[in-house]
Amino acid sequence: MTLALALGATLASSCALNVGYLIEHAAVGRMPPLSIKSPLTSLRHLLGSRRWLIGFAIEGCGWALFVLALALAPLSLVQATAAGGIGILALLVSRVTHVPLSPHERLGVVIAVAGLVLLGISLAGGHDEGGGAGYLTVGLWIGASAVAALVSVQLLSPRIGAAPAYGVAAGLLFAAGDISTKAAVEATDSHLAFIAALIAAYAFGTLVLQAGFQRGSALTTAGIATLLTNALPIVAGMTIFGEPLPEGWLGAVRIAAFACVVVGAVFLGERRHPSAPGEASEPSPQRPSAPEQPSAEAESHSRA
């Protein structure tokens, strides 16, 4: 019963987080350019937008459900369920907005949901929480994630594009925040250190994600971020937290489930969320528009 509650909370969390991303993406498209080099100025722009605050509040509710799930279930199971939930959300968004999924996206939904089914089958063998992660191990993971996020923003942007690079950075930071959250939930000491780490990781991850939203579509940035946010903690759960796999064929089923939900998220990573009426589907930093040049035909008429 406890595990069912945890996985149900995870699915609800996944939906709330992605709905929050949709609203935030629409809001930041109307803001001045956001920059991680001016965090306080960017923060003022975000907090001054009522629409963005609504999206952030919904995202916050999703995070609260995620914390509840982590308190009741292993990190790897929670993140795998969240990754599969993306497929269900994409299907629901398509039904509500009447924007059909492409064949590529439908395949992603099928794979992600199949991963959820396989994950449910693997639970027949029970589950263990693992041994918990040490302060130093979690600290090294967070530090490496912060460095990798900085490298992504500074070096990958010119090579793969700003939106994907910012998505990678946000995903690294959010994954570090999720791992810090799990460590804080389980820790018998060092609570304050883990709480400080998760606040920092989520705060900077949110700022990077919003800046990425201004440089590309919602899931060019959020799709990559969500993929890493789900995939990296699955790895962390089985390594630094020591969460064991079931024995025999159920262990193979669980590995297949992890693979399916990650692959499904990759296929859904190109999903273009519909924008609100009158908004561009791919907002970019606001620039003054250049004056229109008269066409040759119009100029000839004016001279006549």
VOPAGU-2260 file (C-alpha; in pm, 1 decimal, decimal comma):
REM VOPAGU-2260
SITE   aa  ch    i         X         Y         Z
SITE  MET   A    0       0,0       0,0       0,0
SITE  THR   A    1     283,7     236,9      88,2
SITE  LEU   A    2     460,2     169,4    -242,3
SITE  ALA   A    3     136,0     220,2    -439,2
SITE  LEU   A    4      89,3     557,8    -266,4
SITE  ALA   A    5     447,3     654,3    -349,8
SITE  LEU   A    6     416,2     567,0    -718,8
SITE  GLY   A    7      75,9     737,8    -743,3
SITE  ALA   A    8     226,2    1051,3    -589,7
SITE  THR   A    9     510,9    1027,6    -841,4
SITE  LEU   A   10     274,4    1020,2   -1141,2
SITE  ALA   A   11      81,8    1318,5   -1003,3
SITE  SER   A   12     412,6    1494,3    -941,5
SITE  SER   A   13     528,7    1434,0   -1299,9
SITE  CYS   A   14     206,8    1582,6   -1440,0
SITE  ALA   A   15     221,0    1887,5   -1210,6
SITE  LEU   A   16     585,6    1956,4   -1293,9
SITE  ASN   A   17     529,4    1942,5   -1668,6
SITE  VAL   A   18     213,2    2155,5   -1654,4
SITE  GLY   A   19     414,2    2407,9   -1452,9
SITE  TYR   A   20     683,0    2403,9   -1723,6
SITE  LEU   A   21     421,5    2478,5   -1989,8
SITE  ILE   A   22     291,7    2784,7   -1805,6
SITE  GLU   A   23     641,0    2910,9   -1722,8
SITE  HIS   A   24     749,3    2870,3   -2084,7
SITE  ALA   A   25     459,5    3085,5   -2202,3
SITE  ALA   A   26     534,1    3348,8   -1935,8
SITE  VAL   A   27     907,3    3392,4   -1995,6
SITE  GLY   A   28     850,0    3450,0   -2367,4
SITE  ARG   A   29     713,7    3796,2   -2275,9
SITE  MET   A   30     999,0    3889,1   -2041,7
SITE  PRO   A   31    1325,9    4071,8   -2110,4
SITE  PRO   A   32    1619,5    3836,1   -2166,0
SITE  LEU   A   33    1712,3    3633,9   -1856,9
SITE  SER   A   34    2077,8    3570,2   -1777,1
SITE  ILE   A   35    2248,9    3352,0   -1520,2
SITE  LYS   A   36    2513,6    3626,6   -1498,9
SITE  SER   A   37    2252,5    3861,3   -1346,5
SITE  PRO   A   38    2053,8    3627,6   -1119,1
SITE  LEU   A   39    1891,9    3899,8    -905,5
SITE  THR   A   40    1768,3    4095,8   -1207,4
SITE  SER   A   41    1637,2    3777,6   -1366,5
SITE  LEU   A   42    1468,4    3682,3   -1040,2
SITE  ARG   A   43    1289,2    4018,2   -1028,0
SITE  HIS   A   44    1155,4    3962,7   -1380,1
SITE  LEU   A   45    1027,8    3618,2   -1283,7
SITE  LEU   A   46     867,3    3723,4    -956,2
SITE  GLY   A   47     703,5    4020,5   -1127,9
SITE  SER   A   48     506,2    3791,5   -1359,7
SITE  ARG   A   49     177,3    3665,0   -1216,0
SITE  ARG   A   50     153,8    3398,4   -1485,9
SITE  TRP   A   51     502,0    3267,4   -1411,2
SITE  LEU   A   52     424,9    3255,7   -1038,5
SITE  ILE   A   53     118,6    3039,5   -1109,6
SITE  GLY   A   54     331,3    2798,2   -1311,6
SITE  PHE   A   55     597,0    2793,7   -1041,8
SITE  ALA   A   56     334,2    2726,0    -773,0
SITE  ILE   A   57     207,5    2425,0    -971,1
SITE  GLU   A   58     566,8    2308,2   -1014,0
SITE  GLY   A   59     614,3    2350,0    -637,5
SITE  CYS   A   60     314,1    2126,3    -569,5
SITE  GLY   A   61     469,4    1866,3    -798,3
SITE  TRP   A   62     794,4    1887,4    -604,4
SITE  ALA   A   63     610,5    1840,2    -272,7
SITE  LEU   A   64     452,5    1521,7    -410,7
SITE  PHE   A   65     795,9    1411,1    -527,2
SITE  VAL   A   66     938,2    1454,2    -174,4
SITE  LEU   A   67     648,8    1247,1     -37,2
SITE  ALA   A   68     726,5     972,6    -288,8
SITE  LEU   A   69    1096,5     974,4    -198,5
SITE  ALA   A   70    1009,0     931,5     168,3
SITE  LEU   A   71     813,7     615,1      82,6
SITE  ALA   A   72    1006,4     447,2    -201,0
SITE  PRO   A   73    1360,0     402,1    -342,4
SITE  LEU   A   74    1499,0     683,5    -558,4
SITE  SER   A   75    1543,0     467,7    -869,7
SITE  LEU   A   76    1179,3     349,5    -862,7
SITE  VAL   A   77    1044,7     700,8    -809,9
SITE  GLN   A   78    1247,5     844,9   -1097,2
SITE  ALA   A   79    1157,3     558,9   -1333,3
SITE  THR   A   80     788,2     613,8   -1259,1
SITE  ALA   A   81     828,4     986,8   -1319,6
SITE  ALA   A   82     996,3     921,3   -1655,3
SITE  GLY   A   83     712,1     693,3   -1762,7
SITE  GLY   A   84     461,4     953,9   -1646,7
SITE  ILE   A   85     591,2    1190,1   -1914,5
SITE  GLY   A   86     441,5     960,2   -2176,8
SITE  ILE   A   87     100,7     968,4   -2008,9
SITE  LEU   A   88     117,7    1347,0   -1980,5
SITE  ALA   A   89     205,9    1387,3   -2349,7
SITE  LEU   A   90     -97,5    1177,0   -2441,4
SITE  LEU   A   91    -325,5    1381,8   -2214,3
SITE  VAL   A   92    -194,4    1712,7   -2350,4
SITE  SER   A   93    -258,8    1589,9   -2702,7
SITE  ARG   A   94    -618,7    1495,6   -2615,5
SITE  VAL   A   95    -694,1    1821,0   -2434,9
SITE  THR   A   96    -538,1    2053,6   -2694,1
SITE  HIS   A   97    -645,6    1844,3   -2997,0
SITE  VAL   A   98    -287,1    1861,2   -3126,6
SITE  PRO   A   99    -210,2    1507,4   -3252,2
SITE  LEU   A  100     109,7    1331,4   -3157,7
SITE  SER   A  101     352,1    1255,2   -3437,7
SITE  PRO   A  102     440,7     889,3   -3505,6
SITE  HIS   A  103     772,0     954,7   -3331,3
SITE  GLU   A  104     592,5    1083,5   -3022,5
SITE  ARG   A  105     334,1     803,8   -3021,8
SITE  LEU   A  106     620,2     554,5   -3019,2
SITE  GLY   A  107     767,2     740,6   -2721,4
SITE  VAL   A  108     436,1     716,3   -2533,5
SITE  VAL   A  109     409,9     341,3   -2602,6
SITE  ILE   A  110     768,6     276,5   -2488,4
SITE  ALA   A  111     732,2     491,3   -2174,6
SITE  VAL   A  112     404,4     324,8   -2072,0
SITE  ALA   A  113     554,8     -18,1   -2145,1
SITE  GLY   A  114     834,1      78,3   -1908,5
SITE  LEU   A  115     578,7     153,6   -1637,4
SITE  VAL   A  116     416,2    -186,9   -1693,0
SITE  LEU   A  117     751,8    -364,7   -1672,2
SITE  LEU   A  118     835,3    -166,6   -1359,5
SITE  GLY   A  119     510,8    -284,0   -1200,8
SITE  ILE   A  120     590,4    -646,1   -1290,2
SITE  SER   A  121     938,7    -615,8   -1139,3
SITE  LEU   A  122     788,5    -506,2    -807,4
SITE  ALA   A  123     654,2    -859,4    -760,1
SITE  GLY   A  124     995,8    -943,2    -624,2
SITE  GLY   A  125     974,1    -671,4    -360,7
SITE  HIS   A  126    1199,5    -371,1    -321,0
SITE  ASP   A  127    1472,3    -253,2     -87,4
SITE  GLU   A  128    1569,6     100,3       5,1
SITE  GLY   A  129    1942,8      42,0      -9,6
SITE  GLY   A  130    2203,8     153,8     239,2
SITE  GLY   A  131    2186,8     530,2     199,4
SITE  ALA   A  132    2455,6     763,3      66,8
SITE  GLY   A  133    2731,5     930,3     262,3
SITE  TYR   A  134    2785,3    1302,7     298,3
SITE  LEU   A  135    3107,4    1300,0      94,1
SITE  THR   A  136    2960,7    1091,1    -188,7
SITE  VAL   A  137    2657,5    1315,1    -232,0
SITE  GLY   A  138    2878,7    1623,0    -207,4
SITE  LEU   A  139    3106,0    1498,3    -484,5
SITE  TRP   A  140    2806,4    1422,2    -707,5
SITE  ILE   A  141    2661,5    1772,2    -651,3
SITE  GLY   A  142    2996,5    1939,9    -711,1
SITE  ALA   A  143    3054,8    1747,4   -1033,3
SITE  SER   A  144    2701,5    1831,0   -1149,0
SITE  ALA   A  145    2755,9    2203,6   -1087,5
SITE  VAL   A  146    3081,5    2202,4   -1284,4
SITE  ALA   A  147    2923,8    2004,5   -1570,3
SITE  ALA   A  148    2627,1    2246,6   -1580,2
SITE  LEU   A  149    2863,4    2545,2   -1607,8
SITE  VAL   A  150    3060,0    2374,9   -1884,6
SITE  SER   A  151    2736,0    2299,4   -2070,0
SITE  VAL   A  152    2620,0    2662,4   -2065,1
SITE  GLN   A  153    2958,8    2811,0   -2150,4
SITE  LEU   A  154    3101,0    2559,8   -2399,6
SITE  LEU   A  155    2814,3    2356,6   -2545,9
SITE  SER   A  156    2586,3    2648,9   -2639,0
SITE  PRO   A  157    2786,7    2747,0   -2951,5
SITE  ARG   A  158    2808,4    2383,3   -3059,8
SITE  ILE   A  159    2465,4    2228,9   -3000,5
SITE  GLY   A  160    2252,7    2542,6   -2954,8
SITE  ALA   A  161    2155,8    2745,6   -2649,0
SITE  ALA   A  162    1826,8    2569,2   -2569,8
SITE  PRO   A  163    1971,8    2214,0   -2563,6
SITE  ALA   A  164    2278,4    2331,3   -2368,5
SITE  TYR   A  165    2064,5    2506,3   -2108,8
SITE  GLY   A  166    1843,2    2197,5   -2092,9
SITE  VAL   A  167    2145,7    1980,0   -2017,7
SITE  ALA   A  168    2258,9    2222,4   -1746,4
SITE  ALA   A  169    1913,3    2241,9   -1587,9
SITE  GLY   A  170    1879,4    1863,0   -1593,4
SITE  LEU   A  171    2215,4    1818,7   -1422,1
SITE  LEU   A  172    2119,8    2066,5   -1149,7
SITE  PHE   A  173    1769,2    1925,6   -1097,4
SITE  ALA   A  174    1911,1    1573,1   -1076,6
SITE  ALA   A  175    2157,0    1694,8    -813,2
SITE  GLY   A  176    1864,2    1851,2    -628,2
SITE  ASP   A  177    1666,2    1525,5    -640,4
SITE  ILE   A  178    1963,4    1331,0    -506,4
SITE  SER   A  179    2011,2    1588,5    -229,6
SITE  THR   A  180    1641,1    1559,9    -145,1
SITE  LYS   A  181    1663,9    1181,6    -113,6
SITE  ALA   A  182    1974,6    1218,7     104,1
SITE  ALA   A  183    1798,4    1475,4     324,7
SITE  VAL   A  184    1493,7    1249,0     364,4
SITE  GLU   A  185    1706,8     951,0     468,8
SITE  ALA   A  186    1987,1    1122,3     661,3
SITE  THR   A  187    2017,5    1073,7    1034,9
SITE  ASP   A  188    2256,9    1369,3    1048,8
SITE  SER   A  189    2379,5    1647,6     815,6
SITE  HIS   A  190    2017,7    1740,4     735,8
SITE  LEU   A  191    2101,5    2110,0     704,7
SITE  ALA   A  192    2385,0    2048,1     459,3
SITE  PHE   A  193    2164,9    1837,5     231,8
SITE  ILE   A  194    1880,3    2091,2     256,2
SITE  ALA   A  195    2116,7    2376,0     163,5
SITE  ALA   A  196    2245,0    2172,1    -131,0
SITE  LEU   A  197    1896,6    2094,1    -263,5
SITE  ILE   A  198    1786,7    2458,9    -232,8
SITE  ALA   A  199    2092,8    2577,2    -424,9
SITE  ALA   A  200    2058,0    2309,1    -693,2
SITE  TYR   A  201    1687,6    2370,7    -750,6
SITE  ALA   A  202    1724,9    2751,5    -741,8
SITE  PHE   A  203    2001,2    2765,7   -1001,6
SITE  GLY   A  204    1837,7    2487,5   -1202,9
SITE  THR   A  205    1514,7    2686,7   -1219,4
SITE  LEU   A  206    1695,6    3000,5   -1334,8
SITE  VAL   A  207    1886,2    2808,1   -1603,2
SITE  LEU   A  208    1564,1    2639,7   -1720,5
SITE  GLN   A  209    1381,6    2973,3   -1753,8
SITE  ALA   A  210    1672,0    3120,9   -1948,8
SITE  GLY   A  211    1661,3    2814,6   -2173,2
SITE  PHE   A  212    1286,8    2862,6   -2228,4
SITE  GLN   A  213    1364,7    3200,1   -2388,3
SITE  ARG   A  214    1603,7    3035,9   -2629,6
SITE  GLY   A  215    1389,3    2750,0   -2760,1
SITE  SER   A  216    1063,2    2559,5   -2735,7
SITE  ALA   A  217     940,2    2412,2   -2407,9
SITE  LEU   A  218    1062,4    2059,8   -2466,0
SITE  THR   A  219    1375,4    2141,8   -2653,1
SITE  THR   A  220    1483,3    2268,3   -2312,6
SITE  ALA   A  221    1251,9    2095,3   -2063,5
SITE  GLY   A  222    1253,9    1764,9   -2254,1
SITE  ILE   A  223    1631,6    1731,9   -2226,3
SITE  ALA   A  224    1623,9    1859,6   -1867,7
SITE  THR   A  225    1353,6    1609,7   -1770,0
SITE  LEU   A  226    1539,8    1323,4   -1936,1
SITE  LEU   A  227    1854,3    1390,6   -1733,1
SITE  THR   A  228    1654,5    1463,5   -1418,5
SITE  ASN   A  229    1504,8    1115,3   -1438,1
SITE  ALA   A  230    1796,0     916,5   -1579,2
SITE  LEU   A  231    2079,5    1038,0   -1353,6
SITE  PRO   A  232    1902,4     968,4   -1021,0
SITE  ILE   A  233    1819,0     614,8   -1142,5
SITE  VAL   A  234    2194,0     564,1   -1181,4
SITE  ALA   A  235    2255,3     729,6    -843,2
SITE  GLY   A  236    1994,9     507,2    -678,1
SITE  MET   A  237    2170,4     190,6    -793,2
SITE  THR   A  238    2522,0     320,2    -720,9
SITE  ILE   A  239    2570,3     575,1    -443,5
SITE  PHE   A  240    2248,8     473,5    -259,6
SITE  GLY   A  241    2309,1     101,8    -314,1
SITE  GLU   A  242    1950,0      14,7    -409,2
SITE  PRO   A  243    1958,9    -354,4    -510,0
SITE  LEU   A  244    1785,2    -511,3    -808,5
SITE  PRO   A  245    1548,9    -807,0    -761,6
SITE  GLU   A  246    1707,8   -1146,2    -815,3
SITE  GLY   A  247    1669,9   -1355,6   -1131,0
SITE  TRP   A  248    1441,8   -1263,2   -1417,6
SITE  LEU   A  249    1270,1    -987,8   -1217,7
SITE  GLY   A  250    1601,6    -803,1   -1203,5
SITE  ALA   A  251    1626,3    -821,2   -1582,8
SITE  VAL   A  252    1267,9    -693,3   -1610,1
SITE  ARG   A  253    1349,0    -394,2   -1390,5
SITE  ILE   A  254    1655,5    -305,9   -1596,4
SITE  ALA   A  255    1437,8    -328,5   -1909,6
SITE  ALA   A  256    1184,8     -99,3   -1739,0
SITE  PHE   A  257    1453,6     159,6   -1663,2
SITE  ALA   A  258    1572,6     142,2   -2023,8
SITE  CYS   A  259    1219,6     180,7   -2163,2
SITE  VAL   A  260    1128,8     486,9   -1960,8
SITE  VAL   A  261    1454,9     659,0   -2052,1
SITE  VAL   A  262    1422,1     573,4   -2422,9
SITE  GLY   A  263    1058,3     684,8   -2416,7
SITE  ALA   A  264    1164,2    1017,2   -2268,9
SITE  VAL   A  265    1421,8    1055,3   -2547,7
SITE  PHE   A  266    1153,4    1003,7   -2813,9
SITE  LEU   A  267     929,0    1256,0   -2640,2
SITE  GLY   A  268    1213,9    1504,7   -2605,6
SITE  GLU   A  269    1116,9    1674,4   -2930,5
SITE  ARG   A  270     755,7    1726,5   -2825,8
SITE  ARG   A  271     644,9    2080,8   -2907,7
SITE  HIS   A  272     394,9    2199,9   -2649,7
SITE  PRO   A  273     121,4    2423,7   -2793,5
SITE  SER   A  274     145,8    2788,0   -2699,7
SITE  ALA   A  275    -132,3    3008,6   -2574,5
SITE  PRO   A  276    -322,1    3205,7   -2839,5
SITE  GLY   A  277    -119,5    3488,0   -2979,1
SITE  GLU   A  278     213,3    3357,7   -2848,6
SITE  ALA   A  279     499,0    3227,0   -3054,0
SITE  SER   A  280     572,1    2861,6   -3015,1
SITE  GLU   A  281     942,5    2929,8   -2974,3
SITE  PRO   A  282     989,2    3248,5   -2773,6
SITE  SER   A  283    1321,4    3423,2   -2790,8
SITE  PRO   A  284    1469,2    3723,5   -2613,2
SITE  GLN   A  285    1290,9    4039,8   -2711,6
SITE  ARG   A  286    1468,5    4251,8   -2971,3
SITE  PRO   A  287    1355,5    4569,7   -3140,4
SITE  SER   A  288    1218,4    4488,6   -3481,0
SITE  ALA   A  289    1393,8    4637,9   -3780,4
SITE  PRO   A  290    1196,4    4884,3   -3992,7
SITE  GLU   A  291    1045,6    4728,2   -4301,8
SITE  GLN   A  292    1222,7    4808,1   -4624,9
SITE  PRO   A  293     995,7    4909,8   -4910,8
SITE  SER   A  294     983,5    4660,7   -5192,6
SITE  ALA   A  295    1113,7    4753,3   -5535,6
SITE  GLU   A  296     758,8    4753,3   -5675,0
SITE  ALA   A  297     631,4    4986,8   -5403,7
SITE  GLU   A  298     927,8    5220,1   -5457,5
SITE  SER   A  299     858,9    5237,4   -5830,5
SITE  HIS   A  300     495,5    5328,5   -5762,6
SITE  SER   A  301     600,2    5604,2   -5523,8
SITE  ARG   A  302     829,4    5755,8   -5782,5
SITE  ALA   A  303     565,5    5747,8   -6051,2
